[in-house]
Amino acid sequence: MQRRTTRFLTVGALAAVTALGLTACGSGFSSSSGGSSSSITKALTSSDKPLSVLIGSSGPAETKAVTSAVSSWSSSSGTKATVTAASDLNQQLSQGFASGKPADVFYVSTDQLAGYAKNGSLLAYGDRLKNKGDFFPTLVKSFTVDKTFYCAPKDFSTLGLIINTDMWKKAGLTDSDVPTTWAQLKTVAAKLTTDGHVGLALSPQYARVGAFMAEAGGALTNTAGTKATVDSSANVKGLTYVQDLLKSGDAKFSSDLGTGWGGESFGKGQAAMTVEGNWITGALSSDYPGIKYKVAEMPAGPAGKGTLQFTNCWGIAKDSPNQKAALALVEKLTSTNQQLTFAKDFGVMPSVKSAADTWKSDNPDLAAFLDSASFAEGVPNQAGSADVIAALDSKVAGLKSADPQALLQTTQKQLAAVLDK
């Protein structure tokens, strides 16, 4: 979960996380989710102390919804619980861990997971979940470190192709022209480009152009997450395709259009298409209600379908004096009915398969986002990988005139050094 250029995680997740903090899930950075037997059989702590819940809220709607859900659980369980919306989630989490008095339950992004797991801050409870098998497998992989499934994915986002339907019709395009391949995307981008707007706008960051790398068969690491594969021929092919669109003038980065992210370029009518996640629906509704649009799956590349996904999990503190109640709360918050309620309240996409059909029925125009879950890839979750990707973002901004292979080779060395640690 990435709203604007600063939001990665999920809709309704960490509005305050900066673009340097990538989260995600997906292609699997630890191939197994079988936790150690000791982490499963060791008794959970239990006490009569109240639970504290710390969230990184996207706004009042999310805070209200989570507070209501926790309050309902508290009333039925008899365990007191309070919800706090953090002003700076990572800082407040770190302070809590350092003091030995962390929140009991809290949001964790994938880029923070490995660090917290390594220093012993997190309870590895994933294999204890009654609904463990209901989560989308790619999301489970995102919160798996060293073959241990740490925490329950709370919701997620995928990238899709967002199309301005008025501009589409004006260009003489129909539903049959919605691109399903790179060649078709290039063709419609050219037809949609006019003196007044560009065919496609993208945020200048890996969390957008990385979708094209995935469609070419690339990823930043191997499946196990043990080896950097940044400078692979597939990744070069993906970036070269984006570069060709930029050079033709049929695509532009949002920064070159004077906007902060692709959704803003799209909302202001500067672009007929953009690549964004399902969080764009809320932004368009509130900021650009006059824009008519449709959502399509990302066009397939040389290797087939591909996209990126972003997520957070519900972390439980290893130092919590009431882990048993915390686990019960998380199971309530990730239940099918509760996730569907959250989806209605603040627009998130549920992380459990059992909610998928209902969510798509409730949101037929957005079904492409959830349909993409089966082929979505996540970004690395290893400690230190977020800094490497932030450095990659600074290079991606100059992609139009850069050498894609040289650009990736620099990042290859940086990520390899992180993985070697």
N, C-alpha and C positions, 0 to 999 in steps of 0.2 A: 503494500500500500503505500501515490504521488500527486498530490493536488498542487496545481501550478508547478513551478519548477522546484518547489521545496517539499513536495509531498510524495512519498514513495509508498507506502505501506498499504493500507487499505483505505477505502473510503471510510470516514469515521474513525481514523486512527490517530496519527501523530501530526497534527497540523503544525506543530512547532518544530518538527524535525527539519534540519537544513538539508539542502541538496547534497551535502557531503555524506549523508547517512543513508546508504542503500539498504533496503530490506528486501527480502523476497523469499524465494522459495523455488522449488521447481525441479530443475534438472537433476537435483539430487547431489548433495555434497557430502553425504555419507549414505552409502547405498543400502544400509540396513537399519531398521528401527528396533532391533531387538535389544532392549536395555539389559544391563547386568542384573543377575538374579538378586544381588544384594540390594539394589535400588528398588526392587519390586517387593521383596519380602520384609525389608526393614519396617518396623512399625512406625506409623505416622504419629507426630506429636498431637496431643489433644488437651484442651483446657477450656475454662469458661470465659476466657478473655475475648473481647470483641474483635472482629476482623476489620482491618483497614484496607481499602481498595484504592489504588492510585492509577489514574488513567490519563492518557494524552488525548484530550478531547478535540474534535474538529469544530465544536461549537455548542451552543445551548441545547440543541436537539439531541445530540449524542449524550451530553452530560445528564439531561433529564431522563433519557431512556435507560441508561445504565443505572442511575440512581433508583429509578422505579423498579427495575428488575431485581436489584440487590435488596431493596426494601421488602419486596414481596417474598423473596427467599428467606430473609431474616425473620419475617413474621411467621412463616410456616415452619422454619427450622428451630426457632427459639434462640438463635445465635445473633447477637447484635453485630451490625456491620455498617460502616460509613464509607462514602465515596468522596474522593477528592480529585478534582481536575487539576493536574499539574500545570504550572506556568512554564516549567522547563523539566520535562519528564526525566531525561537522562541525568541531569544534575541532581534532581531530588532523589532519584533511585540510588545514585552513587553515594550521596550523603547518608541515606538510610542504611545502606550496606556498611559504610565506614563506621557508623555509630553503633552498629549491632542491633539497631531497631528499625529494620526496613518495613515497608508496607507488607502485608501478608499476601496480597494478590495485586498484580500490576500488569500493564502492557509491556511486552518485550518485542523489539524489532529484530529481524534476522541478523542485522549487522552487529547488534549488541549481544546476541545470544552466546556466541562462543566465548567471549570475554567473561561474561557472568558465569558461564558453566565452568570455565577453567579455574576461576578463583573461588569456586565453591559457594557462590551466592544463591544458586537456583536449586530447587528441589526437582529432581528428575522423576516426574510423576506420569509421564505420557503413557507408559504401559499399564498403569493402574486404571485408566479411564474406561468406564463401562461402554462408552461410545467410540472407542479408539478406531474400530474398523469403519466408522461412518465418515471419517474425514477424507477429503481428497488426498490420494497418495502423494502427489507432488507437494502438498502443504505439509504433510508429515515429514517429508525429507528436509524441508526447510528448517524444521525445528529438531533435527536429529544431528547430534554431534558425537563423533566417535562411536557410532552405532547405538547411541542412546537417544530415545525419543523424550525430549525434555518437557514440552508443554503443548497445550491444546491450541491450535490455530483459531483465532477468534472470528475472522472473516477474511476476505481477500479481494483483489482486483486483478483484472487482466487488461492488456492493451487491445484496442480495436481500431478500425478505420471509421472516423466520423465524417459524414458527408452532408454538406449543405444542400438540401433538396431543391431549393429555389434556384441556386446557381447551377445545379445539375440539370434541371429541366431547361433552363435558359441556354445551356450549351448543347441542347438537343440529345441529351443522354436519357436512357430509360433504365428500368430495373435490370434489364438483361445486360447492361453495360457495367454493373457493379463489379469491380475487378476481383478476380480470384487468382491471378498470377502477377508476377512482377511486370511482365510485358504489358498486360492490360492496365496495370496501375500507371505505368509510364505513359501509355496512350491517353488515358482519361485525364491525367495531370496536365498534359499538354493542351488538351481540348478545353480544360477548365481555366487555364491561365489567360488572363486578360490584362489590359492596362490598369484595371482597377483592383485586381486581386491575383494572387498566385494559386496554382492548382493545389499544392500541398504545403502545409506549414508543420514544422517539427520543433520541439524543444531541443536545444543543442546539448544532448547528454546521452550517455550510454543507456539510460533507462528508457529511451525511445528508439534510438538507432540500433540498439541491441536486438530488437525484434527482427530486424533484417539479417543480422548475423545468425540468429537462431534459424531463420527460414533458409539460410544457406547451409545449415547443418553445423553451425559453429556454437561455441560456448567458451566461457572464460577459463573453465577447468575441465578436466576429465570427469567422468560420471562419479567417481569416488571422491572427487575434490582434493586429490593428493598431488595433482600435477597441473601446472599452468599451461593452457592451450590458447592463449590470447592471440598469438601471431599465426594461427592456423590458416591454411589457404581458404577455408570456408569463411572465417571471419573477415579476411581481406576481401573476399568476393561480396560479402554483405555490405561492408563500408564503401566499396567501390561503386556498388549500385546506388547507394544514397548520394555519393559524390557526383555521379553522373546526373542525377536529378537536380542537384544544386547547380551544377555547371550549365545545364540546359536552361535554367531560370524557371523551370516548372515546379521547383520546390525551393523553399527558403527556411532558414532557421528563424524562430520567433525573435531572437535577439536582433536579427537583421531587419526585422519588421518593426522594431521598436516596442516589442511587447515582452512580458515576463515569462510567458509559456505558450505552448501551442493552442491551448483552449482559449486564451485571450485573443490571439490572432484570429482564430476561427470566429469567436463571438463578435469581434469588431468588423467582421466581413472582409478581412485582409486575406483570407484563404478559403478555398472551397472545400478542402479536406484537411483533416489533421489526424495524428495518431495519439490517442489518449486512453485513459482508463475510465471506468464507469463513474468515477468522481466528477467527470465533466458534466454529467447530467444536472447535478445540483448547482454547479457554477453557471451553466447556461440558463437554468430556470430563474436564478436570483439576479444575475447580472445582465443577461441578454435574452430575455423572455420572447423576443420577437423572432429569434432564429429558429427555423424549421430544419430538422436534421434526421438522419437515420444512422444506425450503427450496423457495420458489417464486420465480419471476421477479417483479420489481417490477410492480405493476399499471400498465397503460397509462393515460396521461392524454389530454387533448384533442388533443395532437399525435402520439399513438401511444406506443410503448414507449420507455423511457428509463431510464438509471441512470448512476451514476458509477463510475469505475475508478481504481485507484491502482497505481503501479509504481515500480521503481528500475531503474537500468541498471548495467552493468559499465563504469566509467570507466577510461581508460588515461591516465596522466600524459604530457603533452607533453614533459616533461623526463626521461622514463624512458630510460635508456641501452640498454634492450632491448625496444623497442616490438614488434619482430617476434615475439619469444617471448610477449609479453603478449597480442598478438592471437591467437596460436595457443591460448593458455590460455583466452581468452574463448570462442573457437569451441568448445572442448571443453566448457566449462561451460554453454554454451547449446545444446548438441546435444540432439537428441530424447531419446536414451536417458538422458543425464545429467539432463535436466530431469525426466524421469519418476522417476528415482531420488531426486532432491531432493523431489519431490512425496510419495513414500512416506516419506522420512526426516523431513521437517518440515512437511508439509502445504501446500506452495505450489501455485499453479496455473501450469502451464507457459506461457511466452510465445510458443511456436511452434505453428503450426497443425498440424504433423505429429504432435504429441503429443496433440492434442485428443481424438480418438476413444478412444485407450487410456486417457487420464485419466478420461474419462466412464465408460468401462467399469469401471475400477477404483473409481470413486466415483459410482455411479449416483444416490445420494441427494443429491449435490451438483451434479449436472449443470446445474441452473438457473444457477449462477454462471458457468460457462463458456459456456453458451448465450447469456448476456447480453452477451458480448463484441462481438457484431455491432452492438449499438445503444448501447454504453456511451460516455460522454463523460468526458473528463478535466478536470482543473482547470488553470488557467493556469500556464505555466512561465516567464513573463517575470520578469526580475530585479525584485524589489520586490513582486511580486504576493502573496507569502506574508504579508507584513505587512498588506496590504489585507484579505485573507481572514480573518486573525486578528481584525482590527477588526470585520469583518462578523459573526464568531462571537459577539462580545460583544453585538451587537445582536440576533442571532437568539434568544439566551437569553430576551429579553423580548418575543418575537413575539406572544404571546397578547394583549397589550394594546397592541401597537404598530400604527402605520400602515405596512403593508407597502411601499407606494409610497415614503413618506418615508424608510423604512429603507434601501431600495435606492438612492434618489437620493443619499444621503450616500456610499455605497460607489461609486456611479457616478463621482462627482467624484474620489475617491481613486484609483480604478483608471485613470481617464482621465489623471490626472497622471503615473502610473507609465508608462503606454504612450507618453505624449508625450516622455518622456525617451529 
